[in-house]
Structures are given as structure tokens and as C-alpha cells.
Amino acid sequence: MKDRKTLIVLSGLLMLAFLFVSPLKTHAAGLSQLLMRGDTGSDVQKVQADLKTLGYNLQADGIFGPITEKRVMAFQGDQGITVDGIVGPQTQHALDVALGRPDARAASAAQVSRGGDVVQTPDGPMSFRGEIDVRATAYDASWQSNGDWGAVAAWKGLPLRPGMIAVDPRIIPLGSKVFVTGYHNPNLPAGGFVGIATDTGSAIKGNRIDIFMDTSTWQTMNFGIQDVQVYILN
């Protein structure tokens, strides 16, 4: 659930259970390595060191603060890629190329094609680079369910439509094409659906997703809490 008031009465134990997440099973390097302002650690320090090597003035202290964000944005602008101050797969690839490192994305794609990582979807077989077991809830466009956002997604204000899911961007990058399956609900496509990660939510942390349903609030409530699988498609 996103910023909705409680629609389903949950015990304290169930709320705590949301904090427990299953391990991410990756099939490509750096799948969930999305770094942004506020992050800390060795991954941030490595990006800072790379930028410093490329001539961007900053200290490699492992803290993704406003200066690091500005340097990332400057690098993105110089490379002609999306300027958002977030280090995702596109920015990491640009860093690798600028520093003359092997193209990890090409290697990963080759590995997927050789390994035959393909999932059957309602749209036919699709290759994927990651599979995640997540706990899912559902939301709709009502105020009770989506608060002041109403009929639009929190990310970029896109109109809500079937196939959209809310995610934790640190686990599933925003904009990812996904295949969601393993749920049981008569108001969603049988066997799963191909959608896109276009929304976020204050309660969506870790291996959690919220599935948009174009139904009544009561039907949304009936989805409850389910364990499902999400495939990150190529």
C-alpha cells in the first residue's frame, strides 16, 4: 500500500513482517545498484573515485551528498544521457566506457542469451535479467488508496493505468519493464501481466510492490497481501 490510510486491519506482527524481504536473485551485474543522494558506503565511494579520475572535483568519502549529486549530473550532461543525479545502469555504463573498462552490460546480455533465461508471458516468451520474490499489495485511484495523488503515479505524475506497479527503486529501477506472476485475483490477468515500474510509495521498501488495479476500493482491498514473482525483462 502506498500513502493510503489503513484499508485492511493488520496486526503488529504482519506489519513487522513487511520488513523481512527475500533475497534478490540476479542474472546481471549491478541490477539493483541504484545510488542516489543520501546513500553511503563503498559503492558510493567507487563512483566518486571514478568521477574524480575523470576530472570531476569531489572527495571520495563514500557519502552521496549534494556535491556528489551535482558532479553526477555534470557527468551525465557531458555524456548526453538522462540528467537525474542518480547512478543507475545507464550512468554506470557511461562511467565504464569513459574509463575504458569492459562493457559489463554487453557481457551480461550475452550471458542471458547463452543461458536461455526466458520466461513465458501472456505476450509470448521474453528474456529477463533478474527475478525477485516480493510481497505484493494493491492500490487504486481513490483518495483512500492513493491519497492526494489520485489518478496519477507519484513518479513523474503519469496517469495510472493497468500494468503499473509501485516499487522500491533501490530494488527495481523505475522504468523497468516487468512480468508479474504468482498472484491469485479475478480482477488481474490470469497467469500474470507484463507491466512497468512507474510508481513509488512511502511504505514500499525492500522486496515489496504495490499493483495498480482499475477496480473499486473494495475489490482492491480483497487482493490482500500475496507473495508473487517479478521478472525484470530485457
C-alpha positions as CSV (number, residue, x, y, z in Angstrom):
1,M,0.0,0.0,0.0
2,K,1.2,3.5,-0.7
3,D,0.2,6.5,1.4
4,R,-3.3,5.2,1.9
5,K,-4.9,5.1,5.3
6,T,-5.2,1.5,6.5
7,L,-7.7,-0.3,4.4
8,I,-7.0,-3.7,5.9
9,V,-6.7,-4.3,9.6
10,L,-3.3,-5.8,10.1
11,S,-1.8,-7.0,13.3
12,G,1.5,-5.6,14.6
13,L,3.1,-8.9,13.6
14,L,2.0,-8.6,10.0
15,M,3.3,-5.0,9.8
16,L,6.7,-6.2,11.1
17,A,6.6,-9.0,8.5
18,F,6.8,-6.4,5.8
19,L,10.3,-5.6,6.9
20,F,11.5,-9.1,6.0
21,V,12.5,-9.4,2.4
22,S,13.6,-12.4,0.3
23,P,17.0,-12.3,-1.4
24,L,17.4,-10.8,-4.9
25,K,18.3,-13.4,-7.5
26,T,20.3,-11.5,-10.1
27,H,21.2,-12.6,-13.6
28,A,23.1,-9.5,-14.5
29,A,25.7,-7.4,-12.7
30,G,24.6,-4.3,-10.9
31,L,20.9,-5.0,-11.3
32,S,19.9,-3.3,-8.1
33,Q,22.8,-0.9,-7.7
34,L,20.9,2.3,-7.9
35,L,22.7,5.0,-6.0
36,M,21.3,8.4,-5.1
37,R,21.5,11.3,-2.7
38,G,21.6,10.1,0.9
39,D,23.3,6.8,0.2
40,T,26.6,5.9,1.8
41,G,29.2,3.1,1.5
42,S,31.8,1.6,-0.7
43,D,29.7,1.6,-3.9
44,V,29.3,5.4,-3.5
45,Q,33.0,5.8,-2.8
46,K,33.8,3.9,-6.0
47,V,31.6,6.1,-8.1
48,Q,33.2,9.2,-6.5
49,A,36.6,7.8,-7.3
50,D,35.7,7.2,-10.9
51,L,34.3,10.7,-11.3
52,K,37.5,12.2,-9.7
53,T,39.6,10.2,-12.1
54,L,37.6,11.7,-14.9
55,G,38.4,15.2,-13.7
56,Y,35.3,16.0,-11.6
57,N,36.3,17.7,-8.4
58,L,34.9,15.9,-5.4
59,Q,36.1,13.9,-2.4
60,A,35.7,10.1,-2.4
61,D,34.3,9.9,1.1
62,G,31.5,7.4,0.5
63,I,28.8,9.9,1.2
64,F,26.3,10.7,-1.6
65,G,25.7,14.3,-0.7
66,P,24.7,17.4,-2.7
67,I,28.2,17.8,-4.2
68,T,28.3,14.3,-5.4
69,E,24.9,14.7,-6.9
70,K,26.0,17.8,-8.7
71,R,29.1,16.0,-10.1
72,V,27.0,13.1,-11.2
73,M,24.6,15.4,-13.0
74,A,27.5,17.2,-14.6
75,F,28.9,13.9,-15.9
76,Q,25.5,12.8,-17.2
77,G,25.1,16.1,-19.0
78,D,28.6,15.8,-20.6
79,Q,27.7,12.3,-21.7
80,G,24.4,13.2,-23.2
81,I,22.4,10.8,-21.0
82,T,19.5,11.4,-18.7
83,V,20.4,14.1,-16.1
84,D,18.8,13.0,-12.8
85,G,21.7,12.8,-10.4
86,I,21.1,9.1,-9.9
87,V,23.7,6.4,-10.7
88,G,21.8,3.6,-12.4
89,P,22.8,1.1,-15.1
90,Q,23.0,3.9,-17.8
91,T,25.3,6.1,-15.8
92,Q,27.4,3.2,-14.6
93,H,27.8,2.1,-18.2
94,A,28.9,5.6,-19.2
95,L,31.5,5.6,-16.4
96,D,32.8,2.2,-17.6
97,V,33.1,3.4,-21.1
98,A,34.8,6.7,-20.2
99,L,37.3,4.8,-18.1
100,G,38.0,2.2,-20.7
101,R,36.6,-0.7,-18.6
102,P,35.0,-3.8,-20.2
103,D,31.4,-3.3,-21.2
104,A,29.6,-5.2,-18.3
105,R,26.2,-4.6,-19.9
106,A,27.2,-6.4,-23.1
107,A,28.7,-9.2,-21.2
108,S,25.5,-9.6,-19.2
109,A,23.3,-9.6,-22.2
110,A,25.5,-12.2,-23.8
111,Q,25.2,-14.3,-20.7
112,V,21.4,-14.1,-20.8
113,S,21.2,-15.1,-24.4
114,R,23.5,-18.1,-23.8
115,G,21.9,-19.1,-20.6
116,G,18.4,-19.1,-22.1
117,D,16.9,-17.0,-19.2
118,V,13.4,-16.8,-20.8
119,V,10.0,-16.6,-19.1
120,Q,6.7,-17.4,-20.7
121,T,4.3,-14.4,-20.5
122,P,0.8,-13.7,-22.0
123,D,2.7,-11.7,-24.7
124,G,4.9,-14.7,-25.5
125,P,8.4,-15.7,-24.3
126,M,10.6,-12.9,-23.0
127,S,14.2,-12.8,-21.8
128,F,14.9,-11.5,-18.4
129,R,17.9,-10.3,-16.4
130,G,16.6,-10.7,-12.9
131,E,13.9,-12.5,-10.8
132,I,12.7,-11.3,-7.5
133,D,10.4,-12.8,-4.9
134,V,8.3,-10.0,-3.4
135,R,5.4,-9.3,-1.2
136,A,2.6,-7.6,-3.1
137,T,-0.4,-5.4,-2.2
138,A,-2.7,-3.5,-4.5
139,Y,-4.0,0.1,-4.8
140,D,-6.5,2.0,-6.9
141,A,-7.0,5.7,-7.8
142,S,-9.3,6.6,-4.8
143,W,-8.2,9.0,-2.1
144,Q,-8.4,6.2,0.5
145,S,-5.9,4.2,-1.6
146,N,-3.7,6.7,-3.3
147,G,-4.1,9.8,-1.2
148,D,-3.6,13.2,-2.8
149,W,-2.0,11.6,-5.9
150,G,-5.4,10.4,-7.0
151,A,-5.3,9.1,-10.6
152,V,-1.7,9.7,-11.2
153,A,1.5,7.9,-10.2
154,A,3.9,9.5,-7.7
155,W,6.8,9.2,-10.2
156,K,6.6,11.9,-12.9
157,G,2.8,12.2,-12.4
158,L,2.0,9.7,-15.1
159,P,-1.7,8.7,-15.4
160,L,-2.4,5.4,-13.6
161,R,-3.3,2.5,-15.8
162,P,-3.4,-1.3,-15.5
163,G,0.1,-2.8,-15.6
164,M,1.7,-0.2,-13.4
165,I,3.4,-1.2,-10.2
166,A,4.9,0.8,-7.4
167,V,8.4,-0.3,-6.4
168,D,11.4,0.5,-4.2
169,P,13.8,2.0,-6.8
170,R,16.8,0.5,-5.0
171,I,15.4,-2.9,-5.8
172,I,13.6,-2.5,-9.1
173,P,14.7,0.6,-11.1
174,L,11.9,2.9,-12.1
175,G,11.1,2.5,-15.8
176,S,11.8,-1.2,-15.8
177,K,9.7,-3.5,-17.9
178,V,8.5,-6.3,-15.7
179,F,6.5,-9.5,-15.7
180,V,4.4,-10.1,-12.5
181,T,3.1,-13.5,-11.8
182,G,2.1,-15.8,-8.9
183,Y,-0.9,-13.9,-7.6
184,H,-4.5,-15.0,-7.3
185,N,-7.1,-12.4,-8.1
186,P,-10.0,-12.4,-10.5
187,N,-9.5,-8.7,-11.4
188,L,-6.0,-9.2,-12.7
189,P,-4.9,-11.1,-15.9
190,A,-4.8,-14.9,-15.2
191,G,-1.2,-16.2,-15.2
192,G,0.4,-12.8,-14.8
193,F,0.9,-9.5,-16.7
194,V,3.6,-7.6,-18.4
195,G,3.9,-4.1,-16.9
196,I,6.2,-1.3,-15.9
197,A,7.6,0.1,-12.7
198,T,6.3,3.6,-12.7
199,D,5.4,4.5,-9.2
200,T,6.8,4.6,-5.6
201,G,5.3,4.8,-2.2
202,S,6.4,5.6,1.4
203,A,5.5,2.0,2.5
204,I,7.1,0.3,-0.5
205,K,10.6,-0.6,0.9
206,G,12.7,-3.6,0.0
207,N,11.2,-6.6,-1.8
208,R,7.7,-5.0,-1.9
209,I,5.5,-3.9,-4.8
210,D,2.1,-2.3,-5.0
211,I,0.0,-3.3,-8.0
212,F,-2.4,-0.7,-9.5
213,M,-5.9,-2.1,-10.1
214,D,-8.5,-0.3,-12.1
215,T,-11.3,-1.5,-9.8
216,S,-13.4,-0.4,-6.8
217,T,-11.7,0.2,-3.5
218,W,-13.5,-2.9,-2.1
219,Q,-12.1,-5.1,-4.9
220,T,-8.6,-3.7,-4.3
221,M,-8.9,-4.4,-0.6
222,N,-9.7,-8.0,-1.4
223,F,-6.3,-8.5,-3.0
224,G,-4.8,-8.5,0.5
225,I,-1.2,-9.4,0.8
226,Q,0.3,-12.0,-1.6
227,D,3.8,-13.4,-2.3
228,V,4.5,-13.1,-6.1
229,Q,7.4,-13.2,-8.5
230,V,8.7,-10.2,-10.5
231,Y,10.9,-10.8,-13.6
232,I,13.0,-7.8,-14.7
233,L,12.7,-8.0,-18.5
234,N,15.4,-7.1,-21.0
